[in-house]
């Protein structure tokens, strides 16, 4: 007989993962691109300053990395809690 998965532990881990991803996204999108732009504007990347790069391209690239990380980690989490698709 299959064991019933612990829903509370699963959703707790899921919400923790979502929170971590959202915090990373917010720090990169708002923190580096808007709030800290004057501090990092002297660093040149690709012919422009680092603050502009984070605002235009860096936050998008970090968001894409977060999507793939979330999918990978959720697959692993599903297997750990026995709710994966077989």
Secondary structure, 3 states (H helix, E strand, C coil): CCCCCCHHHHHHHHHHHHHHHHHHHHHHHHHHHHHCHHHHCCCEECCEEHHHHHHHHHHHHHHHHHHHHHHHHHHHHHHHHCCCCC
